[in-house]
């Protein structure tokens, strides 16, 4: 009998349930290929070196080195991550938003709201935007003096004195369900919020009011991104669509420009990557839009000169289960999945050929679905270096240090351009001598049992 997959109940809601609960809860299994997991589950030995080298497909490709520099047990599931300056902030089911130093992950403090369940966060300069269980948005000033972390709440949207005027106003400013995503448009000072109530609301911050509200999808809105170059807004939903919106010139209303994707599976994540490229002797800004789907595939669209987005020739395939989060960093795309792994994809910078992508690393260490990601570039003279922050439903928050080394071919041997005085790179030399094999994913046994049980009772 052909299986039917319902999108009435979002996978995000299902994943938010406590995966340590030993009761026999009936959780819907939406993974179409979950039976493959039982064939691949096995524990792997730790690498001999602190640094692990990602498998490479050919000698001419750059090699990627990574290590987990911090793994913290959080007080509950982490729903959102934001980077603000040298701080990384984590929001969870509690009322606290924890702040950590990005480089060493030492705690700097926390900010506490009157409502918890921080599902979405966005940072812009010294401002931090957080969404909460009461379906409101709080704005914080993160500026610190003398290294003292004393965040100050600036306002709550919608402001409380507007409640009595709800009936008289043409726009209802408050969401009726979970605020799942945010995007901030720098040029106009507009904050966009998407919700499980299927609507998008637009807030003008200097006036502290909602200037537009529209029904964007037929199901939960899971993520949104905005192109800072032209103001285009992209939203994705459990209804299987990715939509492109534009604000009407000189007005506050928004119109639908294009439906980029119509999929039978829910779409959970979006990421936008802007890149400079040489087009017809003119240096122009192009962009790539990525979407993470329930079936484990990542689709992408490339912006043309006319600002239209056309779908790439093929999707990025590698994850076994749903892609729950995406982040773009220069020509790299980082994806987190329900299969507990994090994959790093590299986009080719060639302009004369069709855009291609390759998976250059698989980061393993979480034992539950990877729910949210963030990334931060680091200053390094010899290599391309960056930090990846990840949170999983195994209730851990991890920090990964990643180095991208350009391999150069010398006679019959390959070598890496590294600093002789770098202790980390000495570990790299030792790691290079061993044979790299891409390991299979590892999920917690309790998570596997629950998923298999759900599949058996359907």
CORURVEN-V319578 format. One record per helix or strand of 3 or more residues. SS is the DSSP state (@ for helix, = for strand). FROM is the first residue (numbers start at 0). LEN is the number of residues. If there is no record, write none. Layout:
ss: <SS:SS>
from: <FROM:FROM>
len: <LEN:LEN>
This chain:
ss: <@:@:=:=:=:=:=:=:=:=:=:@:=:=:=:=:=:=:=:=:=:=:=:=:=:=:=:=:=:=:=:=:=:@:@>
from: <10:33:62:77:86:95:106:120:126:136:151:159:178:189:198:208:220:232:240:253:266:281:297:308:322:331:341:356:369:383:395:406:412:422:444>
len: <5:7:11:7:6:6:6:4:5:5:6:6:7:6:6:7:6:5:7:9:13:12:6:3:7:6:6:7:9:9:10:4:4:10:12>
